[in-house]
Amino acid sequence: MNKKLCLSIVISLICMPKSFASDAIVDAINEAKVSGEIKSLYFSQDFSDSSGKQTSSIWTNGGEFKLVSGDFHGFSLSSSLQVVDVTWRDDVDDAYKTSMSADGAVLSEAYLSYDFSNANTRVHLGRRYLAMPLLGGSSAQSVTESYEAYLITDRSLPQTVIVAGKIDRYQARTDFKSTTPFTQAKADAKGKPGEFLDIGEYGMYSLYMSNTSIANTNVQVHLVETQGIAFMGYADMFYQFDTRFKPYIGGQYYKTVYHDNTLGQDSDMLGLKLGVELIDNLDLFTGYNKTNDNGKVLHGLGNNAYANFTTTTKTSGDTGFEAGSNSLQLGVAYQIDSVKVKYRWTNFNPLDEEGGMTEHTLNLSYQFESLKQVSAMMDYSVMTFDNDARSMTDLRTKLIYRF
């Protein structure tokens, strides 16, 4: 966080009338809220006989502890500490080296917020989680990715949200993870949670907007500029028909402009999605993505920055961003009481025929009725590659207690 800005805030607080400031501080402390979760995760991967790889599995336990202060004349402080213990690991081929094998703790959120008196504008300064199409940290594994950001959020316009600012650093799941071309892995990585690493030489500039002012329509636009690396653009629009089966149609567009030709050739990707609700809580949907033949499109920074209409659980549909890729997904989702089920069949056909694959994804979740704070999840994926040596299965189980 900017040291001059922090110093100015501290001086302002100190200079307040003593009784006025102390009473407000006490109120902010008394209104503080504690929350978090404790989770146990077991992941396993099984590879085809011709791959030369051995079955890998890992069991981690840990959690996250959040503290959010009360309001202090528009200011508030938020923090989140993540703790992970790699309880058991059988991973000769290091299949989980960059994703799950993170033994230790990291302060992933530590930011100051200020709400302007109009209640429509908020400033965030510091480490925090983000959830936008091109900047999104995933919480699906041991460690949730985070960002060091300086953002302003405005809701002054009717049914419109605008988020603008700069993102300087990024925290991956483990310190072995490289997010080239944005960040590099640490040379002295030891299998700990990811540290906050600089994004390029100058950081990222981000502008996000969403709007729902048109009836039954939702529009998103996200622009990210990383000097010396690339410009990334994203836009989508969804329209839901006001008829019996609640059909909807969505379109999306990705654009990547590389500032360094050695990193890739400029490219773009189009997407189309359709869906209907046949009966209550039974949804059918299909998605299609087509990437330009010129080069690979960048999906963004973070494992939850996959807004593509052919996203999956294991690979996130990353193959769909490769040059010339055609991706098709067919899916069904159903919820009955406390059980949610989703199945997706996804086929990827990039220019590189060796990378073609079909991915089957089954997601199950159960919310315990007697223990409302406890949930269990299972994800199972089967990946069949045109190059059989890469074919594999992926199992993920999760037990989570939220408080």
N, C-alpha and C positions, 0 to 999 in steps of 0.2 A: 504494500500500500504506500502511496506517496507520503513521505515523511513530513513535508511541509504542511500538507493538509491535516495529518494526524495531530501535529503540534498546534495548529490553529484551533482545532476542535477542543483539545485539552485545555488551552489557555482560556477559551471562551467559557468552558465549564467552571474553571477555577475562579474566574472573575465574577461569576454570578453571586448575588447576595447569599450569604452562607446558609441561612435557615431555609431559603427558597430552594437552593440547590440540593441541600442534604435531604429535605423532605421528598423531593422529586426522585432522588437516587434511591432512597429507601423504598418508595413505591415501585420503582422499576425492578428492584430486586425481589420484592414480595410478589410481583406479578410474573416473575420468570417461570417458564414452563420447561419441564424435562420430558423427553420422549426418546424413543429408540427401538431397537430390535435386537434379539438374540437369534442367531441362525446356525444351523448345522447343514452342510452341503456335502453330498457325495457325488462325484463325477467319474465316469468310466468311458474309455474309448477302446474299440476293438477294430483292428485293421485286417484287410484281406491278406490271405496267405502269401500272395506274391509281392506284398509291400515291403517285406523285410523288417517290418516294425512289430514290436511286442505290444500286447494289451497294456494300457496305462490306466491307472485309477488314482484318485486322491480324495481324502476326507478332511475337510476343514471345519473349524468351529470358531465362532467369534460373534461380533455384533457391532452395533453403532449406538452412540450415546449423544443426544442432541440437547443443547441448552439455548433457549431463546429468552432474552431479557424482556421486561416490560417496556412500555414507552417512556422516554425521557425527553419531553419537549420535542417530539418528532424523531428522536434518535432511538435506535435499538441495536443490540449486539446479538449475533447468532454464531454458534459453533457446533461442529460435529466431529467426534473422534471415532475413527474406525479401528477395530482391533481384530486380528486374525491369528489363529493358531493352526498350523498345518499338523493335524493330529496324526495322520497316516498318509504315506505316499508310496506308490509302486509305479515309478515312471522312468524306466531306464532310458527311453528315447526323448525325454524332456518335452513331452506333449503339452504339459501344463506350465512350462517354464515362464511363459509370458502372459499367462492368464489367471491361474489359480494359486500358484506356488508363491505366496506372499506372507511370510511369517513376521509379524510385528504390528506396529501401530502407525497411524498417520492422522494428523489433524487436517481433515479434508475441507472443512468449512470454518472460517473465522472472518466474518465480514461485518461491517458497519452499515446500517441502513438509516436513511433519513426520509421521512414523509413530509412533503410540503403541505402547507395549511389547506390547500384546495383539495387535498385527499386524492387527487388524480395522478400525482407525480411522485415517484420514489427513486432514490439513488442508492445503489449498492456498491460498496468498495471492499474488495478483499477476496478471499477464497470462498468459492461456493459451487454448488451443483447447477448445471444448466440443462435446459430441455427445449431445444430448437432444432429445426430440420438439419442444419449443418454443424451444430455444436450441441452434443448430447452425451452425457456420461451414463453408462449402463450400470444398473445395480443388480444385474442378473448373476454375478459371480461373487467371489470372496470380497473384493474391494470395488466400491463405486468410484468411477473416475470423476475428477473435479477440475476446476479452472480458477486461475487468479484473474479476476475481471473487475472492470470499472464501468458500470452500466447505469443507465437511466431508463426507467420504465414510465411511460405516459399513457393515460387512459382518458385524456380530455376530449378527444373526438368520439362521437357516439358509436358504440359497438366496435371500437377500434383499440387495439393494443400495439404500441410501438416500443421497441427495446433497442437502444443504441449504445455503443461504447467500444471499449478496447479490451481485448483478452491478451494478457502478457504471457501466462504460463499454463502448463497442462500437467496434471497428475494422472499417470496411467495406472493400470491394475497392479503391475509389478515393476520393479526397477530394471528388469531385463527387457521390457517392452520398448520397441522402437516404433515411432509413428512418422517415419520418413515420408515426405520431406519436411514435416513441421517440427519434429523434435527427434533427438538421437538418444539411443540407449546409453546408460551410464557405463563408463569403462570399468568401474569397480563394483558393479552390481553383485548383490549377494543373496537374491531371493527374498527381498523385503517388499513391502508395499511401495508403489511408485512414489518418487519424490516430484516436487513441482519443478519442471524443466522449462527453460525459455522456449517460446515459439518463434522459430526463425531468429532474425536479428532485430526485428522491430515490433514483433507481436502481430496480433490480428485486429482488424477493425470490422465491426459487425453492425448490421442494421436489419432488424426483423420487424415485420408488420403482419397482423392478422385482422380480418374484418368480417363481420357477420351482418352488415346493414341490409343486404339484399335477402329477402325472405327465403328460407330453406337453403341458403348458400353460405359457404365458408371459404374464405380466400386467405392464403398465406404467401408471403414473399420474404426471402432471406438472402442477404448479400454479405459476403465475407471477403475481405481483401487482406492478403498476407504479402507484404512488400518483398520483392525478390524471389518469391515462390510461386504463388498463383492467386487468381481471383476465382471464387466459387459463387455461383448464383443458383437459386432454387425458387420455384413458384408452383403452387398447386391451387386447384379449385374443386370443391365438391358441391353437388346439388342433389338434394333429396326430394323426390316427387311426393306430393301429398295425396297418396293413393293407398289402397288396401295393403299391399305387400311392402310398403315403404321402400321402393326401389331407389337406388342412388347411383350417380355416375360421377367419376372424378378424373381429372387430368393433371399431369405434373410435368415439369421441365427442369432439367439440370443443365448447367453450363460451367465448363472449366476452361480458363484461359491461363496458360502457363507463362510466367515471366522469364523462366529459364528453359530454353528449348531442350536442354539435356534431361529435364525431368519428364517431358512428354509433349505430345502434340495436342493443341486445342481440340476440344470435343464437346459433345452434348448428348443428352439422353431424354427421350420422351416416355411417358407412361400413361396408361389408361386403366381404370378400375371400375367394375360394375358389381352391384350387390343387391340382394333382396332378402326380406324376412318372410319365409314361407308360412310359418306359424310362430306363435309367441316364442321368442328366444332361440329360434332355429334360423340361422343365417347362412346363405350361400353367397360366395363371392369369387371373382376372378380378377387377376391383375396381369398386365402385360407391360414390359419395358423393352425399348429398343435404343441401343447405344450407337453413336456415329462410328464409322470405320476408322476415323483418323487416329484415335487414341483412347486411353482410359480416362473415364470421368472420375473425379474425386468426390467421394460421398460426404466428406466433412471430417471433423476431428472428434473422436469419441465413438465407442461401440454402440451408443444409442442414436448416433447420427446416421441412421439408415431409414430414410423416409420412402425408399423405393417401394413400388407396389408389388414387388416379388421378394420381399424380405422374408427371412427364415430365422430359425433359432440358432443352429450350429454355425453356419457360414454368414448369416445375415443377408444372404443373397449377394455377396460381394462379387461373385463371378458376373453378375448382371451389369457391372460397371466397366467390364473389360471391353476393349475395342471391338465393335461389330457384334456385340452380344445381343441375342434375342432371348428374352426370358418370359415364360408363361407360368402362371400359378392358378390352380383351382383349389378352392377351400370350402370348408364347412365348419360352423361353430354352433355349439348348443350349450345351453345352461339349464339345469334342472335342480331346483333348490340350491344347495350349497356346492354343487359340482359344476365345473366348467370344462368343456371339451372342445378342442380345436384341432382340425387336421388340415394340412396343406401339402399338395403335390406341386412341385416346382421343377421346371426344366430349364436349363441354361445351355445356350449354344453360342459361344464366342467364336471369333475368327480363328483363334488357336484351338484346333479340334481336340488337342490333348486335354484341354480344360473343360470340355463339355461334360455335363453331369445332370443327374436327376436327384432331387432331394425330397425325401418323405419326412414330414415333421408332425409329431403328435404331442400336443400339450394338454396336460391334465392338472386341475387344481381343485382343492377341497378346503372349504372353510368350516372348521369344527363348529357345530351348533352349540354345544355345551361350553366351549372355550372360544369365545368370539375373537380373542386376540391371537389364536393359533391357526396357522394354515399350513397345508402340505401341498407340494407341487412335484410333478414328474414331467420331464421332457425327453422324448425319444426321437432320434433322427437317424435315418438311413441314407447314406450318400453313395450313389452308384455312378462312378466316373467312366467316361469313354476309355480312359486309361485305367484298366482294372486295378493296377497296382496302388492306386490312390483310394479305392473304395473303402468305406468304413462305416461303423455305427457309433452313435454317441448317446450316452445315458446320463441324465442329470436329475438328482432328487434333492429336494429342499424341505426343511422343516423350520418354520419361522414363528417366533413369538414376538409380537409387537406390544409395546407399552407406552 
